[in-house]
């Protein structure tokens, strides 16, 4: 499931960059479902949550985006230092969505 989720994460991100927001949301939600059986892969869960949050933000779903971006930040911050690039990126994404 992890290999599938990695592929789905990359594809969902690519779709968002191409403006294919519905496709991005669909595949990123599938990635979240793929990861449910393996909750110990925190970085993957946080990464998928962050990318899905950005997709929802682009689709105009601020509430959904905020929840996912907050989740991404919280997970990364729970086991990485405040200066780690994943934490700083997740924090910036969360703060950017709040504006």
C-alpha positions, 0 to 999 in steps of 0.5 A, a space after each residue: 500500500 505504501 508504494 501505491 500511496 507514494 505514486 498517488 501522492 506524486 500523481 495528485 500533486 502533478 494533477 494539481 499543478 496541471 489544474 486538474 483539481 478534481 482528478 487531484 482530489 480524487 487520487 489524493 483521497 485514494 492515497 489517504 485510503 491506501 495509508 489507513 492500514 499503515 498509520 505508522 508512516 507519519 511522513 506519508 500521512 502528513 504529506 498526503 494531507 498537505 497536498 490534499 489541503 492545497 488541492 481543496 484550497 485551490 477548489 475553494 474549500 477553505 474549511 476542508 483545506 484548513 483542516 488538512 493543512 493543520 493536520 499535516 503541520 501537526 503530524 510533522 511537528 509531532 516528531 520533527 524539529 521546528 526548523 526541519 524543512 517539512 515542518 517549516 513548509 507545512 507551517 507556511 502552507 497552513 498560514 498561507 491558507 488562513 489568509 
